[in-house]
């Protein structure tokens, strides 16, 4: 009887295993295979890019041909690497300006706006879009412009998550979306995708699902599949159909990898959903991949956004491992009389401890990297705060002086004392005012970077180090590189601030770099590496 019962239980478990496998299991395996093959996909992508770059030599001085090649390179890079895409979009803009071709120029600027928006630079995108005028442009350019404006407001609503402003942003985005859809063929993928996106943003989930293109239709490329599956996943997620949303995020992430797309949210969202379901192992694996893609793409906001959940998942992974270790130890104490079981448990515990150390090292590395980013942001904020206060104090001081001078001049003019007015004007010591301005700048700078002079001199032999005079905070040599350290690297701007010619500033910098212990091209990097207090 016992044997029969055991056989029935085994058959029942086998049936549960066979019929209990969900589509997510096969999608999980396919995604893991895609991650393993990702270097091959990226190598193929780079091979295509290199092939396009080689055609630049054949283009010669033909501006039209060069513009077309820059456009091809931009399209290759736009979801692959932010910096390269931005560079080629700018080259398109520059070349179109030289050609005096308003059509090409407007198109290039829409591409710049797209890449700025993809990186999350809302302020820069807003200013750039405001400068664009697509009046009289072809439908293809106007539709892309309206789609970009629509996405700008939709992304702004998602970023703010504010009950007051977000509905207004969504409404504004939908207005631009209507303008774009009016210019797109209703049967095209782009029309169906953006119509569904519009319904989704407006809260009509049923209409959004019905409007989206069939993900299994022939002719759909990996990029189209990735964006459609990802957005459709969000729609099902808002409809509380989490399993369907996860399956769609799997499909989107797989398509992103196969198309070498690095500007993506599918992997990040998938990791978050799996983490919420308690699948810590896969969530950790996928969030690491999402962080790597964000770092490769190079947009700072996306890196911070994706990296924010990494410590949470990794901490939960450690907690799970620690709980598992505790359970093993309790079990070991119960079965201490069984020597073989004890040995097996000790080995298991040892392996778990090693895994914990590896996991801790990964978390520590991620934390240090995140801390470095935070330190850079804190340093930038400190410099901003100090110099905003500095500027306000200077402006307030000069307003006070001007007000006092105005009152005195009015009094002297009323008393008809022109000679005293002339004396009063001549008594203004512009040179002293400039020296006072420099002194105030030096104090504020040294408050932020108290060891700047010392670390600056460490870049030179003792005989070439800067020796400041008594009561001198900074001299011209150091002041030039102090301005560079706070972000003012343009020679013309430095020349205006210090009242020198651009050639003089260039001569100063060249002379100083030649005396240093480090190569000229590395000198300014070493200056930027000097830490604030």
TORZATI-773768 format. One record per residue (C-alpha): residue number from 1; x, y, z. Coordinates in nm, 4 decimals. Layout:
BEGIN
[site NUM,[X,Y,Z]]
...
This chain:
BEGIN
[site 1,[0.0000,0.0000,0.0000]]
[site 2,[0.2814,0.2349,0.0881]]
[site 3,[0.4606,0.1531,-0.2377]]
[site 4,[0.1461,0.2253,-0.4423]]
[site 5,[0.0935,0.5564,-0.2595]]
[site 6,[0.4543,0.6525,-0.3296]]
[site 7,[0.4148,0.5818,-0.7020]]
[site 8,[0.0981,0.7936,-0.7158]]
[site 9,[0.2757,1.0845,-0.5451]]
[site 10,[0.5663,1.0602,-0.7906]]
[site 11,[0.3284,1.0637,-1.0882]]
[site 12,[0.1435,1.3621,-0.9421]]
[site 13,[0.4684,1.5576,-0.8955]]
[site 14,[0.5778,1.4740,-1.2510]]
[site 15,[0.2442,1.5947,-1.3864]]
[site 16,[0.2720,1.9181,-1.1881]]
[site 17,[0.6239,1.9723,-1.3261]]
[site 18,[0.5245,1.9096,-1.6891]]
[site 19,[0.2020,2.1082,-1.6907]]
[site 20,[0.3155,2.3717,-1.4427]]
[site 21,[0.5897,2.5120,-1.6635]]
[site 22,[0.4871,2.8604,-1.7718]]
[site 23,[0.5909,3.0597,-2.0802]]
[site 24,[0.8110,3.2604,-1.8443]]
[site 25,[1.0418,2.9595,-1.8003]]
[site 26,[1.1257,2.9400,-2.1708]]
[site 27,[1.1544,3.3189,-2.1925]]
[site 28,[1.3920,3.3155,-1.8951]]
[site 29,[1.6156,3.0606,-2.0687]]
[site 30,[1.6091,3.2579,-2.3924]]
[site 31,[1.6986,3.5812,-2.2121]]
[site 32,[1.9914,3.4146,-2.0349]]
[site 33,[2.1153,3.2783,-2.3686]]
[site 34,[2.0829,3.6269,-2.5192]]
[site 35,[2.2848,3.7777,-2.2336]]
[site 36,[2.5595,3.5201,-2.2913]]
[site 37,[2.5616,3.6063,-2.6632]]
[site 38,[2.5421,3.9852,-2.6059]]
[site 39,[2.9158,4.0416,-2.6805]]
[site 40,[2.8684,3.8791,-3.0209]]
[site 41,[2.5676,4.1033,-3.0983]]
[site 42,[2.7649,4.4123,-2.9893]]
[site 43,[3.0662,4.3058,-3.1970]]
[site 44,[2.8408,4.2749,-3.5024]]
[site 45,[2.7016,4.6197,-3.4268]]
[site 46,[3.0519,4.7713,-3.4047]]
[site 47,[3.1536,4.5958,-3.7263]]
[site 48,[2.8651,4.7685,-3.9054]]
[site 49,[2.9592,5.1043,-3.7521]]
[site 50,[3.3235,5.0650,-3.8542]]
[site 51,[3.2124,4.9807,-4.2071]]
[site 52,[3.0127,5.3047,-4.2254]]
[site 53,[3.3048,5.5049,-4.0831]]
[site 54,[3.5338,5.3731,-4.3571]]
[site 55,[3.3041,5.5242,-4.6192]]
[site 56,[3.3885,5.8712,-4.4850]]
[site 57,[3.7228,5.8562,-4.6655]]
[site 58,[3.5453,5.7884,-4.9948]]
[site 59,[3.3033,6.0772,-4.9400]]
[site 60,[3.5884,6.3280,-4.9738]]
[site 61,[3.4760,6.6892,-4.9583]]
[site 62,[3.1204,6.6188,-5.0805]]
[site 63,[2.9077,6.7727,-4.8013]]
[site 64,[2.5927,6.5871,-4.9056]]
[site 65,[2.7649,6.2500,-4.8880]]
[site 66,[2.9296,6.3322,-4.5553]]
[site 67,[2.5962,6.4457,-4.4112]]
[site 68,[2.4360,6.1156,-4.5133]]
[site 69,[2.7194,5.9180,-4.3497]]
[site 70,[2.6908,6.1233,-4.0288]]
[site 71,[2.3177,6.0492,-4.0330]]
[site 72,[2.3809,5.6749,-4.0687]]
[site 73,[2.6296,5.6836,-3.7807]]
[site 74,[2.3844,5.8772,-3.5655]]
[site 75,[2.1134,5.6181,-3.6292]]
[site 76,[2.3568,5.3420,-3.5300]]
[site 77,[2.4561,5.5167,-3.2084]]
[site 78,[2.1297,5.6796,-3.0905]]
[site 79,[2.0251,5.3900,-2.8666]]
[site 80,[2.3760,5.2437,-2.8384]]
[site 81,[2.5996,5.5212,-2.7043]]
[site 82,[2.4857,5.8691,-2.5990]]
[site 83,[2.8176,6.0526,-2.6449]]
[site 84,[2.8804,5.9234,-2.9983]]
[site 85,[2.5210,5.9871,-3.1071]]
[site 86,[2.5401,6.3424,-2.9743]]
[site 87,[2.8704,6.4037,-3.1572]]
[site 88,[2.7342,6.2898,-3.4956]]
[site 89,[2.4108,6.4826,-3.4502]]
[site 90,[2.6187,6.7942,-3.3866]]
[site 91,[2.8306,6.7200,-3.6952]]
[site 92,[2.5093,6.6920,-3.8977]]
[site 93,[2.3977,7.0301,-3.7629]]
[site 94,[2.7331,7.1940,-3.8361]]
[site 95,[2.7538,7.0553,-4.1899]]
[site 96,[2.3928,7.1505,-4.2684]]
[site 97,[2.4699,7.5037,-4.1482]]
[site 98,[2.7735,7.5237,-4.3750]]
[site 99,[2.5608,7.3977,-4.6646]]
[site 100,[2.2917,7.6552,-4.5769]]
[site 101,[2.0347,7.3782,-4.6118]]
[site 102,[1.7383,7.4563,-4.3798]]
[site 103,[1.5819,7.1119,-4.4372]]
[site 104,[1.8920,6.9205,-4.3308]]
[site 105,[1.9581,7.1693,-4.0493]]
[site 106,[1.6112,7.1256,-3.8984]]
[site 107,[1.6342,6.7479,-3.9274]]
[site 108,[1.9738,6.7482,-3.7538]]
[site 109,[1.8360,6.9594,-3.4708]]
[site 110,[1.5427,6.7234,-3.4187]]
[site 111,[1.7992,6.4446,-3.3818]]
[site 112,[1.9886,6.6494,-3.1218]]
[site 113,[1.6634,6.7031,-2.9338]]
[site 114,[1.5882,6.3302,-2.9430]]
[site 115,[1.9268,6.2326,-2.7980]]
[site 116,[1.9051,6.4992,-2.5263]]
[site 117,[1.5607,6.3700,-2.4310]]
[site 118,[1.6823,6.0089,-2.4304]]
[site 119,[1.9495,6.1049,-2.1789]]
[site 120,[1.6934,6.2626,-1.9436]]
[site 121,[1.8262,6.6200,-1.9880]]
[site 122,[1.4827,6.7860,-1.9632]]
[site 123,[1.6022,7.1438,-1.9167]]
[site 124,[1.8353,7.1282,-2.2170]]
[site 125,[1.5712,6.9500,-2.4259]]
[site 126,[1.3082,7.2125,-2.3435]]
[site 127,[1.5379,7.4979,-2.4433]]
[site 128,[1.6402,7.3177,-2.7620]]
[site 129,[1.2841,7.2347,-2.8670]]
[site 130,[1.1761,7.5946,-2.8097]]
[site 131,[1.4373,7.7057,-3.0622]]
[site 132,[1.3094,7.4740,-3.3371]]
[site 133,[1.0684,7.5909,-3.6062]]
[site 134,[0.9315,7.3194,-3.8371]]
[site 135,[0.6983,7.5464,-4.0306]]
[site 136,[0.7098,7.4533,-4.3969]]
[site 137,[0.9111,7.1387,-4.3323]]
[site 138,[0.8166,6.7997,-4.4877]]
[site 139,[0.5720,6.5744,-4.3037]]
[site 140,[0.8534,6.3337,-4.2115]]
[site 141,[1.0384,6.6030,-4.0145]]
[site 142,[0.7249,6.7588,-3.8669]]
[site 143,[0.5944,6.4211,-3.7485]]
[site 144,[0.9277,6.3432,-3.5765]]
[site 145,[0.9264,6.6878,-3.4157]]
[site 146,[0.5718,6.6432,-3.2798]]
[site 147,[0.6512,6.2918,-3.1568]]
[site 148,[0.9551,6.4277,-2.9759]]
[site 149,[0.7487,6.7082,-2.8166]]
[site 150,[0.4879,6.4535,-2.7133]]
[site 151,[0.7473,6.2221,-2.5602]]
[site 152,[0.9050,6.5197,-2.3806]]
[site 153,[0.5803,6.5975,-2.1969]]
[site 154,[0.5013,6.2295,-2.1321]]
[site 155,[0.8495,6.1707,-1.9870]]
[site 156,[0.8204,6.4882,-1.7822]]
[site 157,[0.4928,6.3612,-1.6349]]
[site 158,[0.6542,6.0255,-1.5498]]
[site 159,[0.9543,6.1988,-1.3948]]
[site 160,[0.7530,6.4396,-1.1778]]
[site 161,[0.4748,6.1991,-1.0699]]
[site 162,[0.2850,6.5040,-0.9458]]
[site 163,[-0.0950,6.5102,-0.9121]]
[site 164,[-0.1120,6.8742,-1.0137]]
[site 165,[0.1400,6.9049,-1.2978]]
[site 166,[0.1505,6.5543,-1.4465]]
[site 167,[-0.2082,6.5607,-1.5894]]
[site 168,[-0.1253,6.8913,-1.7565]]
[site 169,[0.1928,6.7451,-1.9056]]
[site 170,[0.0020,6.4392,-2.0313]]
[site 171,[-0.2646,6.6607,-2.1871]]
[site 172,[0.0012,6.8722,-2.3605]]
[site 173,[0.1799,6.5574,-2.4793]]
[site 174,[-0.1446,6.4215,-2.6247]]
[site 175,[-0.2016,6.7432,-2.8186]]
[site 176,[0.1370,6.7055,-2.9875]]
[site 177,[0.0694,6.3351,-3.0369]]
[site 178,[-0.2496,6.4222,-3.2281]]
[site 179,[-0.0434,6.6477,-3.4554]]
[site 180,[0.2093,6.3689,-3.5156]]
[site 181,[-0.0540,6.0995,-3.5807]]
[site 182,[-0.2206,6.3260,-3.8353]]
[site 183,[0.1011,6.3099,-4.0407]]
[site 184,[0.1656,5.9330,-4.0085]]
[site 185,[0.0148,5.6580,-4.2272]]
[site 186,[-0.2552,5.4830,-4.0156]]
[site 187,[-0.1332,5.1393,-4.1258]]
[site 188,[0.2282,5.1997,-4.0190]]
[site 189,[0.3882,5.0536,-3.7085]]
[site 190,[0.4809,5.4022,-3.5897]]
[site 191,[0.1175,5.5164,-3.6043]]
[site 192,[-0.0185,5.2086,-3.4227]]
[site 193,[0.2518,5.2225,-3.1538]]
[site 194,[0.2058,5.5939,-3.0808]]
[site 195,[-0.1741,5.5741,-3.0895]]
[site 196,[-0.1567,5.2986,-2.8279]]
[site 197,[0.0911,5.5045,-2.6253]]
[site 198,[-0.1461,5.8018,-2.6336]]
[site 199,[-0.4394,5.5921,-2.5084]]
[site 200,[-0.2156,5.4473,-2.2343]]
[site 201,[-0.1012,5.7878,-2.1128]]
[site 202,[-0.4611,5.9095,-2.1074]]
[site 203,[-0.5644,5.6101,-1.8933]]
[site 204,[-0.7670,5.4185,-2.1541]]
[site 205,[-0.5961,5.0802,-2.1113]]
[site 206,[-0.8452,4.8807,-2.3188]]
[site 207,[-0.8119,5.1095,-2.6201]]
[site 208,[-0.4341,5.1096,-2.5745]]
[site 209,[-0.4152,4.7290,-2.5885]]
[site 210,[-0.6408,4.7153,-2.8921]]
[site 211,[-0.4412,4.9821,-3.0770]]
[site 212,[-0.0999,4.8219,-3.0347]]
[site 213,[0.0511,4.6342,-3.3296]]
[site 214,[0.0602,4.2549,-3.3224]]
[site 215,[0.4000,4.1607,-3.1788]]
[site 216,[0.4036,3.8392,-3.3833]]
[site 217,[0.3398,4.0008,-3.7213]]
[site 218,[0.6069,3.9363,-3.9880]]
[site 219,[0.8460,4.2156,-4.0782]]
[site 220,[0.8723,4.3552,-3.7250]]
[site 221,[1.2382,4.4268,-3.6462]]
[site 222,[1.4001,4.3801,-3.3045]]
[site 223,[1.3883,4.7510,-3.2214]]
[site 224,[1.0165,4.7784,-3.3009]]
[site 225,[0.9461,4.4609,-3.1042]]
[site 226,[1.1442,4.5913,-2.8058]]
[site 227,[0.9664,4.9281,-2.7740]]
[site 228,[0.6203,4.7852,-2.8418]]
[site 229,[0.6595,4.4947,-2.5966]]
[site 230,[0.8002,4.7215,-2.3246]]
[site 231,[0.5209,4.9800,-2.3435]]
[site 232,[0.2566,4.7079,-2.3785]]
[site 233,[0.4069,4.5512,-2.0649]]
[site 234,[0.3490,4.8758,-1.8742]]
[site 235,[-0.0112,4.8765,-1.9951]]
[site 236,[-0.0716,4.5261,-1.8573]]
[site 237,[0.1120,4.6189,-1.5392]]
[site 238,[-0.1266,4.9097,-1.4809]]
[site 239,[-0.4137,4.6690,-1.5485]]
[site 240,[-0.2761,4.4501,-1.2639]]
[site 241,[-0.1895,4.1644,-1.5031]]
[site 242,[0.1635,4.1251,-1.3698]]
[site 243,[0.2449,3.7871,-1.5258]]
[site 244,[0.1594,3.9102,-1.8750]]
[site 245,[0.3638,4.2260,-1.8097]]
[site 246,[0.6644,4.0142,-1.7060]]
[site 247,[0.6399,3.8019,-2.0225]]
[site 248,[0.6338,4.1166,-2.2354]]
[site 249,[0.9331,4.2607,-2.0492]]
[site 250,[1.1193,3.9354,-2.1181]]
[site 251,[1.0461,3.9710,-2.4911]]
[site 252,[1.1460,4.3368,-2.4909]]
[site 253,[1.4745,4.2702,-2.3069]]
[site 254,[1.5623,3.9859,-2.5472]]
[site 255,[1.4952,4.2094,-2.8494]]
[site 256,[1.7016,4.4909,-2.6935]]
[site 257,[2.0028,4.2626,-2.6537]]
[site 258,[1.9749,4.1224,-3.0059]]
[site 259,[1.9566,4.4764,-3.1483]]
[site 260,[2.2427,4.5988,-2.9204]]
[site 261,[2.0139,4.8596,-2.7658]]
[site 262,[2.1629,5.0091,-2.4478]]
[site 263,[1.9099,5.2911,-2.3925]]
[site 264,[1.6365,5.0677,-2.2506]]
[site 265,[1.4130,5.0246,-1.9483]]
[site 266,[1.2890,4.6697,-2.0112]]
[site 267,[1.5705,4.4910,-1.8249]]
[site 268,[1.5428,4.7329,-1.5308]]
[site 269,[1.1628,4.6924,-1.5117]]
[site 270,[1.1886,4.3132,-1.5437]]
[site 271,[1.4390,4.2983,-1.2558]]
[site 272,[1.2088,4.5140,-1.0418]]
[site 273,[0.9034,4.2948,-1.1112]]
[site 274,[1.0949,3.9719,-1.0399]]
[site 275,[1.2268,4.1236,-0.7175]]
[site 276,[0.8718,4.2081,-0.6090]]
[site 277,[0.7734,3.8457,-0.6794]]
[site 278,[1.0603,3.7215,-0.4624]]
[site 279,[1.2825,3.5935,-0.7460]]
[site 280,[1.5947,3.7505,-0.5973]]
[site 281,[1.8457,3.5468,-0.7968]]
[site 282,[1.7206,3.6455,-1.1422]]
[site 283,[1.6378,3.9998,-1.0279]]
[site 284,[1.9995,4.0453,-0.9155]]
[site 285,[2.1366,3.9018,-1.2398]]
[site 286,[1.9182,4.1223,-1.4589]]
[site 287,[1.9703,4.4450,-1.2616]]
[site 288,[2.3462,4.4003,-1.2972]]
[site 289,[2.2968,4.3708,-1.6728]]
[site 290,[2.0724,4.6818,-1.6707]]
[site 291,[2.3380,4.8806,-1.4808]]
[site 292,[2.6079,4.7690,-1.7267]]
[site 293,[2.3928,4.8802,-2.0216]]
[site 294,[2.3175,5.2188,-1.8595]]
[site 295,[2.6885,5.2760,-1.7936]]
[site 296,[2.7755,5.1804,-2.1523]]
[site 297,[2.5086,5.4139,-2.2945]]
[site 298,[2.6454,5.6965,-2.0821]]
[site 299,[2.3401,5.9020,-1.9737]]
[site 300,[2.3952,6.0071,-1.6097]]
[site 301,[2.0310,6.0229,-1.5037]]
[site 302,[1.9602,5.6753,-1.6424]]
[site 303,[2.2664,5.5365,-1.4608]]
[site 304,[2.1497,5.6842,-1.1313]]
[site 305,[1.7929,5.5619,-1.1874]]
[site 306,[1.8944,5.2050,-1.2700]]
[site 307,[2.1643,5.1893,-1.0008]]
[site 308,[1.9234,5.3009,-0.7276]]
[site 309,[1.7566,4.9594,-0.6979]]
[site 310,[2.0794,4.7556,-0.7204]]
[site 311,[2.1753,4.7891,-0.3500]]
[site 312,[1.8178,4.6959,-0.2472]]
[site 313,[1.8161,4.3757,-0.4533]]
[site 314,[2.1672,4.2805,-0.3495]]
[site 315,[2.0872,4.3418,0.0171]]
[site 316,[1.7796,4.1207,-0.0119]]
[site 317,[1.9942,3.8598,-0.1836]]
[site 318,[2.2360,3.8660,0.1088]]
[site 319,[1.9510,3.8495,0.3599]]
[site 320,[1.8104,3.5454,0.1789]]
[site 321,[2.1495,3.3808,0.1756]]
[site 322,[2.1999,3.4595,0.5436]]
[site 323,[1.8607,3.3114,0.6310]]
[site 324,[1.9489,3.0024,0.4302]]
[site 325,[2.2783,2.9752,0.6170]]
[site 326,[2.1030,3.0061,0.9532]]
[site 327,[1.8603,2.7303,0.8535]]
[site 328,[2.1477,2.5044,0.7585]]
[site 329,[2.3189,2.5698,1.0917]]
[site 330,[2.0027,2.4865,1.2854]]
[site 331,[1.9632,2.1682,1.0864]]
[site 332,[2.3288,2.0810,1.1499]]
[site 333,[2.2813,2.1157,1.5261]]
[site 334,[1.9858,1.8739,1.5150]]
[site 335,[2.1672,1.6042,1.3175]]
[site 336,[2.5051,1.6334,1.4902]]
[site 337,[2.5030,1.2588,1.5616]]
[site 338,[2.5223,1.1851,1.1910]]
[site 339,[2.8818,1.2566,1.0983]]
[site 340,[2.8328,1.2370,0.7240]]
[site 341,[2.5402,1.4792,0.7367]]
[site 342,[2.7463,1.7171,0.9494]]
[site 343,[3.0317,1.7108,0.6949]]
[site 344,[2.7912,1.7783,0.4086]]
[site 345,[2.6330,2.0670,0.5964]]
[site 346,[2.9713,2.2184,0.6832]]
[site 347,[3.0705,2.2088,0.3169]]
[site 348,[2.7394,2.3661,0.2200]]
[site 349,[2.7771,2.6400,0.4803]]
[site 350,[3.1337,2.7086,0.3653]]
[site 351,[3.0180,2.7469,0.0084]]
[site 352,[2.7395,2.9802,0.1143]]
[site 353,[2.9841,3.1939,0.3096]]
[site 354,[3.2055,3.2181,0.0028]]
[site 355,[2.9071,3.3197,-0.2074]]
[site 356,[2.8204,3.5788,0.0553]]
[site 357,[3.1718,3.7216,0.0364]]
[site 358,[3.1514,3.7395,-0.3417]]
[site 359,[2.8094,3.9059,-0.3175]]
[site 360,[2.9430,4.1476,-0.0556]]
[site 361,[3.2344,4.2371,-0.2803]]
[site 362,[2.9925,4.3083,-0.5647]]
[site 363,[2.7784,4.5270,-0.3371]]
[site 364,[3.0845,4.7069,-0.2036]]
[site 365,[3.2069,4.7802,-0.5555]]
[site 366,[2.8620,4.9038,-0.6599]]
[site 367,[2.8355,5.1140,-0.3443]]
[site 368,[3.1779,5.2694,-0.4019]]
[site 369,[3.0834,5.3490,-0.7585]]
[site 370,[2.7546,5.5016,-0.6473]]
[site 371,[2.9368,5.6937,-0.3734]]
[site 372,[3.1768,5.8332,-0.6314]]
[site 373,[2.8846,5.9607,-0.8390]]
[site 374,[2.7200,6.1073,-0.5271]]
[site 375,[3.0473,6.2771,-0.4269]]
[site 376,[3.0722,6.4358,-0.7693]]
[site 377,[2.7151,6.5646,-0.7410]]
[site 378,[2.7774,6.6919,-0.3862]]
[site 379,[3.0953,6.8662,-0.4976]]
[site 380,[2.9123,7.0315,-0.7881]]
[site 381,[2.6324,7.1449,-0.5534]]
[site 382,[2.8856,7.2813,-0.3018]]
[site 383,[3.0654,7.4792,-0.5704]]
[site 384,[2.7316,7.6077,-0.6988]]
[site 385,[2.6097,7.7075,-0.3508]]
[site 386,[2.9360,7.8819,-0.2558]]
[site 387,[2.9608,8.0789,-0.5778]]
[site 388,[2.5910,8.1691,-0.5852]]
[site 389,[2.6374,8.3209,-0.2399]]
[site 390,[2.9603,8.4804,-0.3542]]
[site 391,[2.7897,8.6373,-0.6572]]
[site 392,[2.4999,8.7680,-0.4500]]
[site 393,[2.7396,8.9234,-0.1977]]
[site 394,[2.9418,9.0884,-0.4751]]
[site 395,[2.6279,9.2185,-0.6464]]
[site 396,[2.4868,9.3442,-0.3178]]
[site 397,[2.8164,9.5194,-0.2362]]
[site 398,[2.8318,9.6885,-0.5767]]
[site 399,[2.4653,9.7916,-0.5619]]
[site 400,[2.5347,9.9488,-0.2229]]
[site 401,[2.8397,10.1333,-0.3593]]
[site 402,[2.6484,10.2523,-0.6669]]
[site 403,[2.3591,10.3681,-0.4485]]
[site 404,[2.5959,10.5616,-0.2204]]
[site 405,[2.7781,10.7129,-0.5204]]
[site 406,[2.4437,10.8096,-0.6787]]
[site 407,[2.3300,10.9873,-0.3633]]
[site 408,[2.6619,11.1726,-0.3323]]
[site 409,[2.6591,11.2744,-0.7014]]
[site 410,[2.3008,11.4001,-0.6740]]
[site 411,[2.3972,11.6028,-0.3685]]
[site 412,[2.7056,11.7560,-0.5404]]
[site 413,[2.5114,11.8337,-0.8570]]
[site 414,[2.2336,11.9916,-0.6518]]
[site 415,[2.4946,12.2027,-0.4747]]
[site 416,[2.6476,12.2878,-0.8169]]
[site 417,[2.9933,12.1543,-0.7305]]
[site 418,[3.1162,12.0016,-1.0561]]
[site 419,[3.4787,11.9946,-0.9422]]
[site 420,[3.3871,11.7761,-0.6478]]
[site 421,[3.1851,11.5527,-0.8800]]
[site 422,[3.4926,11.5105,-1.0985]]
[site 423,[3.7073,11.4384,-0.7936]]
[site 424,[3.4537,11.1852,-0.6729]]
[site 425,[3.4519,11.0034,-1.0096]]
[site 426,[3.8320,11.0060,-1.0334]]
[site 427,[3.8567,10.8658,-0.6820]]
[site 428,[3.7088,10.5339,-0.8008]]
[site 429,[4.0006,10.2922,-0.8176]]
[site 430,[3.9035,10.0360,-1.0832]]
[site 431,[4.2256,9.8457,-1.0369]]
[site 432,[4.1673,9.8144,-0.6638]]
[site 433,[3.8084,9.7029,-0.7242]]
[site 434,[3.9352,9.4288,-0.9564]]
[site 435,[4.1963,9.3219,-0.7010]]
[site 436,[3.9246,9.3070,-0.4345]]
[site 437,[3.7134,9.0955,-0.6693]]
[site 438,[4.0009,8.8529,-0.7244]]
[site 439,[4.0730,8.8385,-0.3517]]
[site 440,[3.7104,8.7521,-0.2766]]
[site 441,[3.7137,8.4857,-0.5495]]
[site 442,[4.0368,8.3421,-0.4050]]
[site 443,[3.8903,8.3192,-0.0541]]
[site 444,[3.5763,8.1427,-0.1746]]
[site 445,[3.7750,7.9040,-0.3923]]
[site 446,[4.0197,7.8147,-0.1153]]
[site 447,[3.7288,7.7607,0.1194]]
[site 448,[3.6062,7.4870,-0.1187]]
[site 449,[3.9524,7.3600,-0.2176]]
[site 450,[4.1785,7.4381,0.0809]]
[site 451,[4.4597,7.2100,-0.0447]]
[site 452,[4.4505,7.3248,-0.4070]]
[site 453,[4.7790,7.5205,-0.4020]]
[site 454,[4.9637,7.2347,-0.2304]]
[site 455,[4.8309,6.9698,-0.4710]]
[site 456,[4.8918,7.2024,-0.7673]]
[site 457,[5.2582,7.2377,-0.6669]]
[site 458,[5.2881,6.8599,-0.6338]]
[site 459,[5.2629,6.8454,-1.0131]]
[site 460,[5.5991,7.0256,-1.0461]]
[site 461,[5.9579,6.9852,-0.9448]]
[site 462,[6.0411,7.1993,-0.6370]]
[site 463,[6.2306,7.4484,-0.8517]]
[site 464,[5.9224,7.5027,-1.0719]]
[site 465,[5.6637,7.5239,-0.7936]]
[site 466,[5.4611,7.8422,-0.7452]]
[site 467,[5.5712,8.0551,-0.4491]]
[site 468,[5.3049,8.2995,-0.3358]]
[site 469,[5.3957,8.6380,-0.1985]]
[site 470,[5.3056,8.7377,0.1549]]
[site 471,[4.9298,8.7856,0.1987]]
[site 472,[4.8765,8.6519,-0.1562]]
[site 473,[4.6080,8.3825,-0.1749]]
[site 474,[4.6404,8.2896,-0.5446]]
[site 475,[4.8404,8.4301,-0.8320]]
[site 476,[4.7529,8.4399,-1.2017]]
[site 477,[4.9094,8.0978,-1.2766]]
[site 478,[4.7036,7.9217,-1.0116]]
[site 479,[4.3924,8.1347,-1.0661]]
[site 480,[4.3679,8.0201,-1.4312]]
[site 481,[4.3552,7.6569,-1.3245]]
[site 482,[4.1273,7.7382,-1.0306]]
[site 483,[3.8719,7.8621,-1.2849]]
[site 484,[3.9219,7.5417,-1.4859]]
[site 485,[3.8633,7.3332,-1.1687]]
[site 486,[3.5203,7.4913,-1.1111]]
[site 487,[3.4184,7.4202,-1.4701]]
[site 488,[3.5271,7.7292,-1.6683]]
[site 489,[3.7589,7.5752,-1.9295]]
[site 490,[3.7032,7.8079,-2.2266]]
[site 491,[4.0095,8.0311,-2.2820]]
[site 492,[3.7953,8.3237,-2.3965]]
[site 493,[3.5841,8.3175,-2.0799]]
[site 494,[3.8940,8.2913,-1.8595]]
[site 495,[4.0501,8.5841,-2.0471]]
[site 496,[3.7417,8.8020,-1.9888]]
[site 497,[3.7352,8.7195,-1.6163]]
[site 498,[4.1061,8.7863,-1.5602]]
[site 499,[4.1242,9.0870,-1.7984]]
[site 500,[4.3814,8.9263,-2.0283]]
[site 501,[4.3845,8.8466,-2.3975]]
[site 502,[4.3032,8.4941,-2.5138]]
[site 503,[4.6591,8.4573,-2.6444]]
[site 504,[4.7985,8.5515,-2.3052]]
[site 505,[4.5856,8.2889,-2.1309]]
[site 506,[4.6941,8.0287,-2.3861]]
[site 507,[5.0594,8.1257,-2.3335]]
[site 508,[5.0215,8.0996,-1.9543]]
[site 509,[4.8664,7.7522,-1.9777]]
[site 510,[5.1273,7.6266,-2.2260]]
[site 511,[5.4161,7.7565,-2.0150]]
[site 512,[5.2784,7.6001,-1.6956]]
[site 513,[5.2070,7.2613,-1.8561]]
[site 514,[5.5588,7.2422,-2.0030]]
[site 515,[5.7089,7.2806,-1.6546]]
[site 516,[5.4932,7.0072,-1.4998]]
[site 517,[5.5869,6.6472,-1.4215]]
[site 518,[5.2853,6.5050,-1.6068]]
[site 519,[5.2155,6.4950,-1.9838]]
[site 520,[5.0432,6.8058,-2.1203]]
[site 521,[4.7291,6.6149,-2.2214]]
[site 522,[4.6932,6.4748,-1.8660]]
[site 523,[4.7591,6.8000,-1.6789]]
[site 524,[4.4029,6.9333,-1.6710]]
[site 525,[4.2686,6.5886,-1.5760]]
[site 526,[4.4988,6.5956,-1.2731]]
[site 527,[4.3699,6.9434,-1.1886]]
[site 528,[4.0085,6.8192,-1.2089]]
[site 529,[4.1004,6.5288,-0.9780]]
[site 530,[4.1820,6.7682,-0.6905]]
[site 531,[3.9070,6.7110,-0.4335]]
[site 532,[3.6903,6.9696,-0.2610]]
[site 533,[3.6726,6.9822,0.1180]]
